[in-house]
């Protein structure tokens, strides 16, 4: 990965090439930092202090936001993709502490706990995908300085968006992570725009519905149906506020048959009607 260092000790790394599975590299060390990784295409599995993490972007881009509190062992188990496209943004932990002092709830959740690290993994939307792609492949600029400034601006916007995207998700740590629930959660996020019946989820994940529901509720504290309803409402809110969708279009995204039912659910979830978000976008 090609990495550039910018003012404020902001590091931007990009990788865009064909990567094939090979021999596992030796264990390395990684220093304390705040980091956001976006895997646009490919598959990666790695371990931090023997806690295994999987990022699967073979069908949909995925991101991971992490706060590493102290030096840890890092081992890349496997990475592959044709192409394999990834960006990584890293800053000193002080960035995160400053955001916490400013009242950012996501930053605060990443700073909590006594384990080596805390993290979020989520399936990203079109806007965050666009930002990551612009960092990886910036449009033509007049000179190298303009290109670097463009990358910095996109990186800062991506950090802002990532913190916004995770505002409703508590950070995980190795001590409380539930691998089966996390596998189910990532599957649901990758397939939110499809008709996810229990029959289909059972078939795709190779688990019976009773185990699915029990593991997911234990690991996340929320039922499968409530999780999907909430995430679809979040998608709809984003479509209203950032893409200028109509209330009827947003209702369809969220899976509601009528705008009236959607408006009621939206108000219950966010405390204001969907039309407010559209007015802000306009």
N, C-alpha and C positions, 0 to 999 in steps of 0.2 A: 504494500500500500504506500502510495506517495503522500507524504505528510508535510504540510507547510505550517510554520509558526508565525502567528500574527500578534499585534500588540495586545496586552492583557493576558498573555500566555494562552491565547486561544489557538488550538491546533485543529486543522482541518485536513482529514485524510480521505483520499478517494481511490477506488479500485474498480477497474472496468476491463475485464479480460476473461478468457476461458480458463476455468479452474477445474481440474479433475481430481478425484479422490487419490490420495497418495499415502505414503508412510506418515505415521503420526510424528509431529515434531517434538523435540524435547520440551520438558517443562520450563517455562520462563517465569519471570516475575513482573508484576505490574504495580506501579506506584499509585498512591491515593489520588483520586480525581473525580470530577463530575463528567459524565460522558453520555452522549446520545449516538447510537448507531442506527442507521437505516439500511436494511438489506432490501434493495429494489428487486433483485432477481438472484435466485440461487438458494442454497441450503447451507447452514452452518450449525455445528454442535461443538461447544467448548465447555470447559470447566473452570470455575474459580474456587480455589481451596476445596476441590473435590465436589463442589455443587454444580451439577450439570445443567446447562442452559441450551435450549434449542431455538433456532430462528429459521423458520421455513417460509421462504418467499418464492416458492416454485409456482404458486398460483396467484399470490397477492403480496405486495410489499408489506413488510413488517418492521417495527422499530423497537428498540430497547433503550430505556433511559436508566442510568445507573449512578449511584453514589458509592464509590469505594473509599472506605475510611482509613484503611492502612494497607501497606504492601501485602500482596497476596500472590499465591501461585496461580499461573495461568497456563492452561493446556488446551490447544486447539485439537479436538478429536477428529473432525472431518469438515471439509468445506468443498463445495463443488457447484458448478453452474456454467452454462454455455449460452449466454454470457453469465458471469458472476459480477454483479454490480452492487457496490456498497460505498457508503460514506460514513465517516466517524468524526464527531465533533467532541473535543475534550477541553476542559478548563480546570484550573485549580479548584479545590473544594471551597475556597473563599467565595467564588461566584455564587455557589449554592447557599452559603451562609448569609450572604448579602441579600439574596432573594427571600430567605426565611425572615430576616430582620424587617424586610419590607412588607411582610404579611402574606407571601405566597404559600398557599396551603399544600400544593404538591411538593414544593421544595422542602417544606417543613416535614412532610411525611417521609421524604427521602433521607432526612437528617436524623430521624428517630431510630431508636434501638441501639443495641450494643454489639450486633454482629458485624462481620467484616464489611458487608455491603448490603444495600437495599436497591430494588429495581422495579421498573414497570416494563411489561412487554405488551404491545398492542398492534392491531392491524390498522394501518394508516389510511387516510382518505386521499382524495385526488389532489387536494391543495398541498398537503405535506409531501406527497409523492412528487408534485411539480417542483417544490422547493429543493428537495433532495436531488432531483434530476438536474436542476439548474446549477447546483453546486458541483455535481459530477461532470456535467457538460455545459459550461457557461456559454452564452451566446457570444458572438464576435465582439471584441472591445477594441478601442483605439490603441491601447498599449497594455503592457504587463501590469502596471499599477492599477489601471481601470479594471482589469480582470480580477485582481486581488481584492479590490474594494467591493466589486460585485459579489464575490464569494463571501466576504465578511458580512455584507448586508443580508444575503440569503441565509447564512448560518445563524445570525441573530434572530431573524424572523422564524426560522425553523425551531430554534430553542423556545421562543415565545409560544409558537403553536403547539409544540410538544407539551409544554406545561399546561396549556389550556385543554388539550385533548385528555389529559390524565387527571383532571380536577375531580372527577367522580370515582377514581380508582385508587384505593389504598395501596401504598407501596408494599412489595413483598420482600421478605428476607429469607435466607436459606433455612432458618428455623421454622418459619410458618408456611413455606411454599408447599403446595400439595400438587405433585406432578401429574396425577390423573386429572384433577380439576383444571389445571393449567392447559393440559392437552385439549380438554373439552372446550375450554374458554376460547382458545386460539382457533379451533375448528369453527365455533359459532361465529366468531368475528370475521373469518374468511368467507363465510357463506351466508351472511346476514341478508343479502339481497335475493336469496333463494327461498323456496318453500320448505322450511325446515320442520318436518314432522318428526315425531318420536321414532316412527318406523325407519325413516331415512337416517336419522342420527345413529340409531342402533346398528344399522347395516354398515354405515361408513366407518364407525369407530369400533365395531366388533364387540359391543357391550350391550347387555340387556338394559331396558329402561329403568329398572329399579336401581341397578348399580350406577347408571348414569346420573340419576337424580340425587342419589345419596352422596356419591363422591363430589358432585358439583356443589351441593348445598354445604357439605362439610368444609370444602376447600375455599369457597367464596362467600358463604353466608347469605346467598341469594338463590332462588330457584331458577331452573333453566328458563321457564317462560317469562319470569320477571326480568331476568338478565337480557333476554332478546328484546323484550318490549322497551326496556330502558335504552339499550344501545341503538335501536332503530329510531327512537325519539331523538337521541343525540345526533344521529345522522341527519334526521329531518331538520333539526335546529340549525345545523351547519349549512344545509342546503338553502335554508331561508336567509340566513345572515350573510353568507359569503358568495352564494352563487345566484341569488336573486330568484329562487324558485317561488312559484305561487303556493298558497296554502294548500290548494288541491293537489299539486304535485308533491309537496312535502308529505301530505297525508298518505299518498300512494307509497312513498319511500318507507314510511313508518308502518305500513301494512294495515291502514285503516280504510274501511270501505266508504266512509263519508267524511268530509271536512269537519262536520259538527262533532263527531266522535273524536276525531283527531284533536280538535281544539280543546275539548274537555280534558283529554289525557295530557296534552301539552301543558295546560295551565296547572294541572295537578302536579306534574313533574317539575316544572320550572318556575311556577308562581306568576306567570304572565301569559297572555295569549300569543299564539304564533304570529299574528299580524304585527305585533310589536317588533319582532325580529326582522320581518320583511321590511318594515318602515325604516329600521336602522340600516338595512342593506341598501335601500334605495337612496 
